[in-house]
């Protein structure tokens, strides 16, 4: 049979009257038939599938699953967790976290604490009212609440961490610091007890702060009632807080010397130090403190304070023979007191005086009175307790300042509540009364929120319902906190009296005022004054002796004044505030321990009331904390005390999900709007019809007709008068359909957006092409205009240059006839020596100029000459310019001035070395001669090669 069929059959059975049947002999046959198939009991992941639901069947299923090493089981709206008391490999690994986080339907997986965590996280992401979530982890001491809370914080630090890392400091603040707060608070607030090796001696509510993207941006811690009496008084076979043992085992020799703790020294306040538990890890605590921002200097101050507290515990007093004199201190006690004073950075004489002498005020005068031996011990213990309590509060404040995000950066939170479990020892006092009172408040919250409120709401909404009986602990709460007369009111009144409290007198008054309440009783034959309270988890007897004094929590003013003068900066800081001074004032306005604790719990209950709660019931399988040991007697008591069986009854027959019509319409109206039936869209006009119930029914009918939900699921939803009642299966299927429609809408929007973007890009490309064409044409026009202007300038300049060349050529060229007829000019000695050539046919030297070189050899057409030249430059020019063929030592130069154009020594005969003449003014010179032509004279001017 499927899970849906099982749940439907169970619900129908209880609606037809099965829930009203008593668990008597008539059910034995059904129970035996169910228990016969023991091999299949471990497959029941949800106890609502058990039929019939009785303590015996539920107990047997849990036992079989525990033997198969399956430690988590659903019980309707509650998760039952059995403590294995040993590490289970890969049960809380990173891969398992990701598997549950990315699962489409985590409820289809095996029961796990991560399912509860993921459900709360998805509620925040889905913004289902109320958006803020609370994970309530309850159970007895040693049931595994601290470990479960640690796993929840690790899960959220993993799945809700910042995906895009902005900086390393961001990672440390969001993930590392939140997780590192656990070992520090456990070291200072947990201790080894008879029932648990790591028992939380304080309560804490941790708010994990999420931003609008549901990412973890910070956290805050709120604590409740630290058991500070454990510092100076440890019950038999129990231990002090973990931090003291960690210091003893993990300190180096240098640290021991600084803390004045030798290896062979023992401390009265550290009993059972030989016992080793895994939490005693000093280096882990120190490393976590560093990550939280507590530097080495501050750590040194903290550990010196703790070492001073331990030294105080070794101080003992002896009565003086003369009552007018203070108590005596032996040599060892004086040494311990001196060490304590040095570690606390206070004067030893003043410390000794404050412990042995009290100050009484008579009007405006102060009178000093020696204390008795008992009073000295009380003052010593009071000093140690107040120091440790204030140090713990400072540590919590520092952690909050380190990990808490600014209010503007977060909008929702997931709270994890881990409080001390229900306790019942051989001797119980005010601490156990407050602890059990806190558990009563949490149990009443569960009863009021689920067992009672849900059933009453079913009836008011028109569901056919037969009430399931459950254990209501409201009468016990009325006994403890009721008005006008209750245990707490009488205790506060007794504590505010300005006289010593008498246990017997207080017991008589309790018996007189509360005799009508059935939850309190007295043993008249007991010699020790006490009273017994019938809690939801069983009866507990409380010792009255010392209860009123603990409720007063008196702190001598002289002790506070002494600590305010301390040279230890941390100790001076935590005692200089006005809050500490207000705690020591006397009178009826004094705040007692009970009233302070009650107010803090009321604040917690208000927070839980405005959040969506998720319950995890931790079960302790055996009192000895042995691995994989299941004792039926121990488990059945816890199941009956926390109402697991009744929870299963109501969950099997009821609807755990309740959504108001308006919220349902706002969330699921799109299902009807986007589904087509018979080719036509369903129109849902919310404004035309004022009845929201019709809209809800239309949405559900559309979903069924469209087969979003099969016909067999139609019984898992009920439309009441103001709310829609759904099972988890129905809600999951509706959410799936909504996600599909949202995905389709998102896809459509993306397609439209892509088309829009594509059109914009096309338009941009066309615009860019047009702009580019215009720019290119403008550039070309500008370039052409510049070219035209440049061409005009070049043409003009060229014309001018041609005219200039022509004029220069005309001025330089001489006719050969004129040269012959003219008289030979007179040569200066310099010209004659360096610039002339002597020809054989001409008696006078012929002048050869450097530039213009002039014309030469304008003589007869054919002549034989003997060439003489002086001057290196002239000789090289002539030799390079003329190719004079040699004939028996004579040179023949053939010139024909009139037929072969000009003759110049700048001209080059064929085959000769090229002579470069720059900027020649000769208009008729050939600047690109044909070297292959037959040159017969000096008629070629070469410009492209330099000698």
Buried (B, 14 or more C-beta within 10 A) or exposed (E): EEBBEBBBBBBEBBBEEBBEEEBEEEBEEEBEEBBEEEEEBBEBBBBBBBBBBBBBBBBBBBBBBBEEEBBBBBBBBBBBBBBBBEEEEEBBEEEBBEBBBEBEEBBEBEBBBBBBBBBBBBBBEEEBEEBBBBBBBBBBBBBBBBBBBBBBBBBBBBBBBBEEEEEEEBBBBBBBBBBBBBBBBBBBBBBBBBBBBBBBBBBBBBBBBBBEEBBBBBBBBBBBBBBBBBBBEBBEEBBBBBBBBBBBEBBEEEBBEBBBBEEEBEBBBBBEBEEEEEBBBBEBBBBBBEBBBBEEEBBBBBBBBBBBBBBBBBBBBEEBEEEEEBBBBEEEBBBBBBBBBBBBBBBBEBBBBBBBBBBEEEEEEEEEEBBBBEBBBBBBBBBBBBBBBBBBBBBBEBBBEBBBBEEEEBBBBBBBBBBBBBBBBEEBBBBBBBBBBBBBBBBBBBBBBBBBEBBEBBEEBEBEBBEBEBBBBEEBBBBBBBEEBBBBBBBBBBBBEEEEBBBEEBBEBBBEBBEEBEBBBBEEEEEEBBBBBBBBBBEBBBBBBEBBBBBBBBBBBBBBBBBBBBEBEBBBBBBBEEEBBEBBEEEEEBEBBBBBBBEBBEEBBEBBEEBBBBBBBBBBBBBEBEEBBBBEEBBBBBBBBBBBBBBBBBBBBBBBBBBBBEBBBEBBBBBBBBBEEEEEEBEBEEEEEEEBBEBBEBBBBBBBEBEBBEEEBEBBBBBBEBBBBBBBBBBBBBBBBBEEBEEEEEEEEEEEEEEEEEEEEEEEEEEEEEEEEEEEEEEEEEEEEEEEEEEEEEEEEEEEEEEEBEEBBEEBBEEBEEBEEEEEEEBEEEBBEBBBBBBEEBEBBBBBEEEBBBBBBBBEEEBEBEBEBBBEEBBBBBBBBBBBEEEEEEBEBEBEBEEBBBBBBBBBBBEBEBBEBEEBBBBEBBEEBEEEEEBEBBBBBBBEEEE
